[in-house]
Amino acid sequence: MHDSLSVAKLINGYILKGNALDMFRLSVKATSE
């Protein structure tokens, strides 16, 4: 059973990874134009 703190950390980690991926895609798009 997970406690809410570890679940929140997990969700936070996924959000940060998603943001980093978006920033990476944006920078690739900017350099390819």
Secondary structure, DSSP 4 states (H G I P E B T S, - for coil): ---HHHHHHHHHHHHHHHHHHHHHHHHHHHHH-
